[in-house]
Amino acid sequence: MSESTSKLVWMMWMETNPKNTPSQTLMEACQYFMNKYGRMPTHARVPINWPDLNGNAPAEMQIERTRNILPHHIHLAADPAGDGEGTNTLGEPI
């Protein structure tokens, strides 16, 4: 885990449709994050065995594969820069 991502607040997403590809799972999770927090996530942690997304992830997203993320789960976070210290566009903490 890098120093810069250790200060973020993470949202966990669990895939409920096993037929989805990893890129579909990531896009669904990003859409939910966007609806909930009012902005796109900039960081994602995925299971270490996730296949390459072949460019199907948002361009500005940093994806980190790690052993401590369970299969069919994604952790998402957004940089607090530009929105205040860790708040979404509604002023709620993230």
Number of C-alpha atoms within 10 A of each C-alpha: 9 7 7 8 17 9 11 16 16 18 15 14 18 13 17 10 10 9 9 13 12 21 17 16 21 24 15 15 24 23 16 16 20 15 11 12 20 14 17 21 24 17 19 23 22 23 18 14 11 13 12 10 13 7 8 12 18 15 8 10 15 15 16 15 16 14 11 10 16 13 14 17 19 23 22 25 23 25 20 17 9 10 14 12 12 17 19 19 12 9 12 9 13 16
